[in-house]
């Protein structure tokens, strides 16, 4: 029997519940400190207890996974805690395309793939001296918005960067990525592409709630102006969103362009779940500042199925269950190599 395995964080509950519902065995790589939490959930068949998630790279852990015919589902925690070489060295079959995760982590590569997919992007700014409009300054990798800041010009950039360095949030030698700030309604568009059916499915949309930028919006301008803190974009949670139906056609086009671009740039392409992240402006024009080349935690809001999947499936279908369904179908038809790397 195939086992679905993942790291205990991010969206692991959704992923393993979906796997259990599909009749697969479930396994969680779990940090000691979280054992009590994850033991609460009866759909988790087995826990591999580790001191740190990096142990998933050790032979001992990989052997256990291999003995259980495990498919490892990558998520944001894997990317946040391991570098691309480490992820690529994982021997356990990884669901989707582990090679594309490097394109998610590296800002230059990310920009290249987004350009290849003709996604409308905010203008990147190469040097702090070139800052003309409001910009957002980002760190490499899936930092979750921690340490990000906004700047209006070069001086503002230097002041805030220095402040964050002195607070120990940024390091001095860290390469930061600067991009024009795009104002509008945040929308994180979640998709699934199946290489078994060659079809793109639109799953849902979420919004991220980010502290402390969001908290800042709740206090009057007078107090905001007195605050010397550089607000971060640290994600705290997510909430659902549905789009105007007239926007859906373009959403599918963007998803399809992304899938096609990924096929050209990083074989075997964008298989499995992914997310295109951005904002809609006052003309309902979408600007995308980011993508995630794997399941996003924003799918957790639809553990019982999403509005758009209820149009495609006559059953409750979460993203976790959709992944498990793909693994099951591929296993039964001897095509696991088509959906894993
Ligand atoms: P990211 O790591 O690129 O997903 O960015 C984290 C958060 O920063 C996003 O969820 C947005 O709230 C915000 N953000 C990132 N890039 C931009 C941008 N160009 N314009 C406006 N907001 C942005």
Boltz pocket constraint, residues with backbone or C-beta under 6 A from the ligand:
constraints:
  - pocket:
      binder: B
      contacts: [[A, 122], [A, 136], [A, 138], [A, 141], [A, 143], [A, 144], [A, 145], [A, 148], [A, 179], [A, 180], [A, 181], [A, 182], [A, 183], [A, 186], [A, 208], [A, 210], [A, 233], [A, 277], [A, 279], [A, 289], [A, 290]]
      max_distance: 6.0
